[in-house]
Amino acid sequence: MTLVVGRARARAVEILTLDSPHNRNALSAALVDELARALADAGQDTGVRAVVLTHTGNTFSAGADLRDPPPPEALVGLLRQIVELPKPVVARVTGHVRAGGLGLLAACDIAAASTEATFAFTEVRIGVAPAVISLPLLPRTDPRALARYYLTGERFDAAEATRTGLLTTHAEDVDTALAPILDGLRTSAPDALAETKRLLTTRVLETFDRDADALTALSARLFSSPQAREGMTAFLERRDPAWVV
């Protein structure tokens, strides 16, 4: 079986690398399952102080894999797992992030990107909505900015992503920006980190408890709709969908 999530460790930081370049690290059923297993292992390993989630290639994640999408419940489970993991999870981004990939960023406790990174909620352009990924996004980002980018699918840069709360920080060299953050996590007591993270994620988990079932149902309904079929077909055929005016 071809692995799509790389694992490495550097001074008690577990580095999980999305490594599915053929589909720009799209969230396939296989990638979601493998990432969930890697996170579970890191969460149980007393030698891990924090987790870094990063990627190969020029795309952190292109969103849901339209050819092999995970069940909505699996994506909900993965996002919640990141939020609930008893270790801080840090996103390291040096490329593009689209649609469902933005849900991964929002679920992480800290997110840093290079100035080359770009972001877009492209769901409306293929006939669906950013439903499930709203669970970590809505509590953590600026609502006015989110309304604009949810509704238009426009691309925005790392500076705007930081301003809106999607990113913690951005820099020309993301590793330079992350160095003091990771060193700070390494000097923090493990139990104190876990309890502090619990304080910070209370509102996010309340959103999961309240809205996960409804947003999962919404996602399933939209993905099976005629407009979604047209939108996904148009995307795969590299043409405009029928509703473009």
Buried (B, 14 or more C-beta within 10 A) or exposed (E): EEEBBBEEEEEBBBBBBBBBEEBBBBBBBBBBBBBBEBBEEBBEBEEBBBBBBBBBBEBBBBBBBBEBBBEBBBBBBBBBBBBBBBBBBBBBBBBBBBBBBBBBBBBBBBBBBBEBBBBBBBBBBBBBBBBBBBBBBBBBBBEEBBEBBBEEBEBBBBEBBBBBBBBBBBBEEBEEBBEEBBEEBEEBEBEEBBEBBEEEBEEBBEBBEEBBEEBBEBBBBBBEEEBBBBBBBBBEEEEEBEEEE
